[in-house]
Amino acid sequence: METRIALLGIIVENNDSVEQLNRLLSEYGTYIFGRMGIPHKEKNVNVISIAMDAPNDIISALSGKLGMLPGISTKTTYAKI
């Protein structure tokens, strides 16, 4: 199956959703090859970047599930290769 490189940008504004977010990232962990989280304490938000190599439907499924969590915003960008 053909895979794509993608970067998911995640903004966490509701810490009550962090447990669900981490559960989803663990569920899709076989496709994730990089993760960076940066807390912004002054604004009380967390910024997370997820690098993935996965089929397009897997990337879309994870992004969609994350975006449905309360207080979580996501954007996905794809490599052109």
Legacy VTK file of the C-alpha trace (Angstrom):
# vtk DataFile Version 3.0
C-alpha trace
ASCII
DATASET POLYDATA
POINTS 81 float
0.000 0.000 0.000
1.337 3.446 -0.916
2.166 5.756 1.969
2.604 9.504 2.304
4.627 11.717 4.587
2.438 14.082 6.581
2.757 16.543 9.415
-0.158 16.964 11.813
-0.208 20.239 13.717
-2.223 19.975 16.911
-3.232 22.768 19.308
-4.505 21.629 22.705
-6.664 24.209 24.483
-8.517 21.781 26.766
-6.358 19.595 28.996
-9.359 17.364 29.710
-8.893 15.905 26.195
-5.202 15.023 26.621
-5.865 11.443 27.763
-8.006 10.731 24.679
-5.448 12.459 22.447
-2.606 10.304 23.815
-4.699 7.161 23.427
-5.302 7.952 19.748
-1.622 8.723 19.143
-0.692 5.396 20.738
-3.270 3.596 18.595
-1.666 5.030 15.435
1.875 4.795 16.818
3.130 2.374 14.159
2.744 5.169 11.585
4.270 7.963 13.693
8.014 8.512 13.346
8.308 11.837 15.156
6.533 13.806 17.851
7.310 17.142 19.448
5.234 18.855 22.109
5.717 22.431 23.253
3.771 23.891 26.173
2.957 27.596 26.081
2.352 28.259 29.747
1.434 31.945 29.395
-1.435 31.115 27.011
-2.225 27.760 28.673
-2.069 25.839 25.379
0.124 23.035 24.063
1.388 22.758 20.503
2.153 19.260 19.177
3.693 18.248 15.863
3.268 14.677 14.642
5.290 13.342 11.691
3.707 10.345 9.969
4.409 7.925 7.132
1.099 6.224 6.433
-1.584 5.574 3.818
-3.738 8.629 3.153
-6.843 7.093 4.745
-4.947 6.425 7.997
-3.660 10.004 8.160
-7.147 11.385 7.469
-8.728 9.083 10.059
-6.338 10.163 12.806
-6.666 13.844 11.951
-10.457 13.585 11.911
-10.635 11.753 15.238
-8.294 14.257 16.877
-10.281 17.194 15.499
-13.483 15.862 17.079
-12.016 16.025 20.589
-13.163 19.043 22.637
-10.576 21.813 22.716
-8.321 20.172 20.105
-7.588 21.804 16.713
-5.653 20.066 13.934
-4.250 20.832 10.503
-2.503 18.381 8.221
0.040 19.062 5.530
1.466 16.515 3.078
4.839 16.155 1.403
4.686 16.478 -2.379
6.674 13.286 -2.922
LINES 1 82
81 0 1 2 3 4 5 6 7 8 9 10 11 12 13 14 15 16 17 18 19 20 21 22 23 24 25 26 27 28 29 30 31 32 33 34 35 36 37 38 39 40 41 42 43 44 45 46 47 48 49 50 51 52 53 54 55 56 57 58 59 60 61 62 63 64 65 66 67 68 69 70 71 72 73 74 75 76 77 78 79 80
